[in-house]
Amino acid sequence: MSKLWMILCGIAIAGAAQAQTVDWKWNAELRTRYTDEMNTLGVKGADANMFEGRTKIGVTFMKGDSLTGHVTLLNEFQWGNIADQASNSPADYGNHGKNSLGNNLQVQEAWGWWKSTDTFSMKFGRAGFEYGDGTIFAIDDWQNHPNAWDGIWTHWGFDFADLHLFGTKETDTDTAPVGVTNNAKDPETVAYGLVVAFKNLPEWMKHVFIHIVDINADNTAFVTGLGATSGNLMHYGLTAQGESGSLDYRLTGDFTSGKLKGATDVTLGGNMFDAEIGWNMPEVMKLRISLMAHMDTGNDSTSADKNNRYLPLFPDRHKYAGLEDVVGWGNSTYYGLGLGVQPSDDVTAGLQYLMFNKTSDKDGVMNSAGTVALAGATTEKAVGSEIDLWANKAYGENFSILGFVGLFSPGDALKAGTFKENDNKVQFQGKLTF
């Protein structure tokens, strides 16, 4: 840790020495979250409570209007986590010198940005990015470790639209040293994408985004549970957002196609639609009443060489599908009613109710990460319902406290598995930003 502080002090001194030519800006975040959950994932008596902490330190350095660099260092830890100690022995509690996730300071972001002309700029390195309403690519900052990708992002600005072309490397597992033969040739997963953000649109269609993303995997499995060793998956669709009078809306449609190669080749195909419409009454504590609807396909194929389940990219999985983070996308259909208010400038609160169902009774129910089935295929379609209540109080510009209470009640589709009881969650979070 002393070496780290020496590095940070060196950066600060270098910034001061070059203040005439380079502008330096620092930012930081300290976040602590308490969670108390009863009957976790519907298992009676599976209760848990914990404190989690996250620290972020960021520095941005700029030279003129054409060159910018940024680094974000992040540490996440669970209070008293045994994995961060030397052993399970009480004598070792407090030993925070172990090389582990909870003790290390990670490089969350490290990118450079270059603007060559008024219409073209490029970002390269490790960065988080988000397009549209966060249903396709999102940073998902609620997670202790937000999303970030290694790659290159380019931007072309025109009068009618902004064009974003990017390429990211999702995984690269080729760890063989130079000169050593690796039997798995170039095992990696890469993604290439195009996003077109149209401009100068009428207010009722304020934002329109078109996206095309192609993922290619060579000698590495990139779809959990399907046993493929390589393949490709393409996402393409549209997002629209706008408002008219007291109404606002957002709508995203995403379609997928591709093929996985393994012992049995699997043809992929699915789609997703997510929509919300809101009615705003600013004179009544900025009241907003919203209706939400979501539908994505499940695997209704009885053949091993075909899978129709929708496979999402990187949506904001906390914002969508319930704040309890129980159910995820993939064979999911749900409807919701939400209410939000702002009784004062420093207080916001909200309430939402969601009803979940399976799209296909031939497929299972996915968890919030979309990687594990909470329940297998049954003839029952009712997944459950969720009620979320939250409030946030700001104390000036740099400190806020968030409170959340959630109740997830399982339906027959989940009760057919191990999810038998209501999952109750209470969370409190304090966040300092500088």
C-alpha positions, -999 to 999 in steps of 0.1 A, spaced: 0 0 0 29 23 7 41 19 -28 7 28 -41 7 61 -21 42 68 -35 28 64 -70 -2 86 -63 20 113 -48 43 111 -77 14 116 -101 3 146 -80 38 161 -80 41 156 -117 8 172 -123 18 203 -103 51 205 -122 33 204 -155 4 226 -145 13 251 -172 7 226 -200 -16 198 -186 -48 202 -166 -54 176 -139 -87 168 -122 -92 144 -94 -124 126 -83 -132 100 -57 -161 79 -43 -165 61 -9 -195 38 -8 -208 15 20 -238 -7 16 -256 -28 42 -278 -58 31 -301 -79 52 -318 -107 32 -342 -134 45 -348 -166 27 -322 -158 0 -335 -171 -34 -365 -186 -17 -347 -211 6 -362 -211 41 -337 -200 67 -310 -190 42 -306 -156 58 -276 -133 52 -265 -98 63 -233 -81 52 -216 -48 48 -199 -41 14 -175 -12 7 -163 3 -25 -136 30 -30 -129 47 -63 -101 71 -71 -100 88 -105 -77 112 -122 -83 129 -156 -55 147 -174 -61 170 -203 -38 188 -228 -58 214 -248 -91 203 -264 -77 173 -283 -60 150 -258 -74 135 -226 -64 106 -204 -82 90 -175 -75 64 -148 -99 50 -123 -86 28 -94 -112 7 -76 -113 -14 -44 -143 -35 -34 -146 -56 -3 -170 -73 21 -164 -65 58 -147 -94 75 -147 -116 44 -127 -148 52 -113 -148 16 -94 -116 24 -78 -131 55 -50 -156 58 -72 -185 70 -104 -193 89 -87 -190 122 -99 -161 145 -62 -154 152 -58 -143 116 -87 -118 116 -75 -84 108 -47 -97 85 -54 -75 55 -20 -80 38 -32 -109 17 -31 -106 -21 -68 -108 -28 -98 -91 -45 -108 -74 -13 -74 -60 -6 -61 -51 -40 -66 -18 -58 -78 -26 -93 -75 -6 -125 -112 -2 -134 -106 23 -162 -74 34 -181 -81 52 -213 -69 79 -237 -89 101 -259 -77 119 -290 -97 143 -311 -81 147 -346 -108 169 -363 -141 186 -354 -159 154 -367 -136 126 -355 -123 114 -321 -111 81 -307 -110 65 -272 -87 35 -265 -78 14 -235 -102 2 -208 -134 21 -204 -171 18 -195 -196 30 -220 -234 31 -223 -257 37 -252 -294 45 -253 -314 35 -223 -290 9 -209 -308 -21 -222 -280 -32 -245 -247 -18 -231 -246 -3 -196 -220 6 -170 -244 -9 -143 -228 12 -115 -250 -5 -87 -226 -35 -90 -195 -33 -68 -174 -37 -99 -191 -18 -128 -188 -29 -164 -157 -19 -184 -143 -32 -216 -108 -33 -233 -110 -18 -268 -112 11 -292 -141 34 -296 -144 59 -325 -168 87 -330 -178 105 -362 -200 136 -357 -223 147 -385 -253 171 -387 -278 142 -389 -262 117 -365 -233 106 -344 -216 74 -355 -199 52 -330 -177 23 -343 -160 1 -317 -141 -31 -312 -136 -47 -278 -119 -78 -266 -142 -96 -241 -118 -125 -232 -83 -136 -242 -72 -168 -224 -41 -174 -244 -15 -175 -216 12 -196 -232 46 -179 -230 63 -167 -262 79 -197 -280 56 -223 -263 31 -240 -285 -6 -236 -274 -29 -263 -287 -59 -240 -284 -52 -216 -313 -58 -179 -303 -86 -185 -277 -104 -152 -275 -138 -135 -277 -141 -102 -295 -170 -79 -302 -174 -53 -330 -202 -28 -330 -218 2 -347 -242 26 -330 -259 54 -349 -274 81 -327 -297 104 -348 -298 141 -341 -320 171 -347 -352 151 -341 -386 164 -329 -392 165 -292 -416 135 -294 -388 114 -308 -359 130 -289 -334 101 -292 -332 73 -317 -303 48 -317 -296 19 -341 -272 -7 -329 -254 -37 -346 -230 -58 -325 -212 -89 -336 -195 -112 -311 -170 -139 -323 -155 -165 -301 -126 -188 -311 -117 -218 -290 -134 -204 -259 -170 -208 -246 -189 -175 -244 -224 -187 -238 -227 -204 -204 -242 -238 -202 -244 -246 -239 -210 -264 -241 -198 -246 -273 -161 -241 -280 -165 -213 -305 -192 -194 -324 -207 -161 -332 -237 -140 -320 -251 -109 -337 -273 -83 -320 -292 -57 -340 -320 -34 -331 -333 1 -323 -339 23 -292 -363 53 -292 -370 78 -265 -391 110 -264 -417 130 -247 -449 149 -256 -466 171 -231 -468 153 -198 -460 119 -213 -426 104 -219 -416 70 -233 -387 47 -242 -387 16 -264 -360 -9 -273 -361 -38 -297 -332 -62 -300 -328 -93 -323 -302 -120 -322 -289 -146 -345 -258 -168 -346 -243 -202 -342 -223 -221 -316 -198 -247 -326 -191 -277 -304 -198 -314 -302 -232 -304 -316 -236 -271 -335 -264 -249 -321 -282 -223 -342 -291 -193 -321 -320 -169 -325 -340 -147 -302 -355 -113 -296 -363 -88 -269 -387 -58 -265 -386 -35 -235 -409 -5 -231 -419 21 -206 -444 50 -207 -446 77 -180 -471 103 -170 -455 134 -153 -472 158 -129 -444 182 -119 -468 204 -98 -475 174 -75 -440 168 -60 -428 159 -95 -450 128 -95 -443 103 -123 -465 72 -129 -451 47 -152 -461 15 -170 -434 -10 -179 -435 -41 -202 -408 -65 -212 -407 -97 -233 -378 -118 -245 -379 -152 -260 -372 -185 -243 -360 -217 -258 -390 -235 -271 -371 -258 -294 -370 -296 -287 -340 -301 -308 -304 -299 -294 -292 -281 -325 -314 -250 -319 -318 -225 -291 -343 -196 -292 -335 -181 -258 -327 -144 -259 -290 -139 -248 -286 -103 -236 -254 -83 -239 -246 -61 -209 -278 -44 -198 -282 -25 -165 -294 -56 -147 -302 -38 -114 -323 -11 -131 -344 -35 -150 -362 -67 -139 -366 -56 -103 -344 -40 -77 -341 -72 -57 -319 -86 -85 -336 -120 -85 -348 -126 -120 -329 -119 -152 -335 -117 -189 -338 -148 -211 -373 -164 -213 -388 -136 -193 -420 -116 -197 -431 -91 -171 -453 -61 -166 -449 -34 -140 -464 -2 -124 -441 24 -110 -445 56 -90 -418 82 -83 -419 115 -63 -396 143 -53 -411 159 -22 -381 183 -19 -349 192 -37 -329 167 -17 -353 138 -13 -365 113 -40 -386 82 -35 -402 55 -55 -424 24 -55 -429 -3 -81 -447 -35 -86 -437 -62 -111 -453 -95 -122 -430 -120 -139 -438 -149 -162 -419 -173 -184 -422 -167 -221 -420 -204 -229 -429 -232 -206 -402 -253 -223 -374 -233 -209 -362 -224 -174 -360 -192 -153 -327 -173 -154 -311 -154 -125 -303 -117 -126 -269 -123 -142 -285 -145 -169 -260 -173 -162 -278 -198 -138 -313 -213 -141 -333 -206 -109 -357 -233 -120 -359 -257 -149 -385 -262 -176 -420 -269 -162 -455 -265 -175 -460 -236 -150 -454 -201 -163 -459 -179 -132 -425 -169 -120 -436 -145 -92 -441 -109 -82 -420 -82 -67 -426 -50 -47 -398 -24 -44 -398 7 -22 -368 31 -20 -359 66 -9 -328 87 -13 -318 117 8 -290 140 -4 -270 160 21 -255 187 -1 -238 178 -33 -213 152 -20 -232 128 4 -264 108 1 -281 80 19 -303 54 1 -328 31 17 -345 1 0 -370 -26 9 -380 -54 -15 -402 -84 -14 -401 -111 -40 -429 -137 -39 -423 -169 -60 -449 -183 -84 -455 -219 -93 -427 -220 -119 -401 -212 -91 -418 -233 -64 -413 -263 -86 -376 -260 -78 -359 -249 -46 -374 -213 -45 -403 -220 -20 -404 -189 3 -406 -151 -1 -373 -135 -5 -371 -103 16 -343 -77 12 -335 -45 31 -306 -23 21 -290 9 33 -263 27 14 -242 58 21 -221 74 -6 -195 102 -5 -183 117 -38 -156 143 -43 
